[in-house]
Amino acid sequence: MKQHIAPFRTIAAAALMLAAAVPAANAQGPSLWRDDGKYANFVTNNTARRTGDTLTIVIAEAAAVTNSEQTKTDRSGSLQAQLTAFDIAPEAFNTLPTLGGSHAQKFDGKADQTKQNRFETRVQVVVQDVLPNGTLVIVGRRTITVDDETKTIEIRGVVRREDITALNTVKSEQVANASISYVGSGPLTRTTTKGAVASVFEFIFHLLWPF
């Protein structure tokens, strides 16, 4: 009987050793890939797509206005009349009176206007909201202060994900409902800007001047 039990013990021990070895064989070894490695950016999508993400708006706006108006009027007239009969007092006039008159009016006006503006810069914006269709609501501001002169650039609008380049940039012409403002404050701005009194007098002048 003992001779028959010994082989079973040997088989059971071998089975236990094999069961212990299987998890070790199936266990994964250390990976050569690192999610934070220097090559991770080549395969990940770094463009803005969530609230709080940032992207760069490349502002390149150009506007040209040309307006030409010309008005010309010329008017003239003349009148000649003679009284041929005066029945109330036939002897009142030896010669009946005559009436003559003329008038002339002329106006010539011309106005030409040509204006060109160009504004180029880059502004980093932040995604404030993601609409149900996937478009991004963005807001960005940049403030630069040099020698008490402050310039503030602000942009707002809506950006489609399809318009975002691989460099995470968008052209300003692709921003829907875009609102771009460039405001300055400081001594230079005050020097080149009309004051309140001058603006009031200019308004009154244009309101009352008849020509």
C-alpha positions, 0 to 999 in steps of 0.5 A, a space after each residue: 500500500 505504501 508503495 502505491 501512495 508514494 507515486 501520488 505524493 510525488 505527482 501532487 508535489 510536482 503539480 504544486 510546483 507547476 502551479 506556483 511557476 505558472 503565475 511567475 511565467 505569466 507575470 509581465 516584466 518591466 516595460 521599456 515604455 514610459 508615459 512621461 518619457 521624452 518620446 511620449 509627446 510624439 504620440 499624445 494629443 496636446 491640442 486644447 480640447 477640455 476646459 482649462 486647456 490653453 492654445 495660442 491665437 495668431 492675430 493677423 488682422 488687416 483692414 483697408 477702407 476707401 471711400 470717395 464721394 462727390 456732389 455737384 449741383 447747379 441751378 439757375 433761373 430768370 424772370 421777366 414780366 411786364 404790366 400791359 394794362 392797369 384798369 383801376 387807374 388808367 392815367 396813373 402811369 405813362 409807361 406801365 412798369 416792368 419787372 425782371 429778376 434772375 438767380 443762380 445757385 451752384 454747389 460743388 463738394 468732394 470727399 476722399 478717405 483712405 485708411 489702412 490698419 494692420 495688427 499682428 501678435 500672438 495671444 495665449 488663451 484659455 478654454 472657458 467652456 466646451 459647447 455640446 457640438 465640441 467647439 471651444 469658448 476661449 478668452 485670453 488677455 495679455 498686459 504689457 507695461 513699459 515705463 508707466 505705459 500699459 497696453 492690454 490685448 484681449 480676445 474672446 470667441 469660439 474655436 472649432 477643434 478642426 481648426 486647431 493645428 498640431 502646434 496648438 495654434 489658431 488663426 484669428 480669422 478662424 475664431 467665430 464671434 471674435 472680439 479683439 481689443 487693444 487698449 492703452 493707458 499712460 502718459 503717451 496714450 493721454 498725449 495722443 487722445 483728445 480730452 473730454 472738453 475738446 471732445 465736447 467742443 468738437 461735438 458742438 461744432 459739428 452739430 451747429 456748423 451749417 456747412 
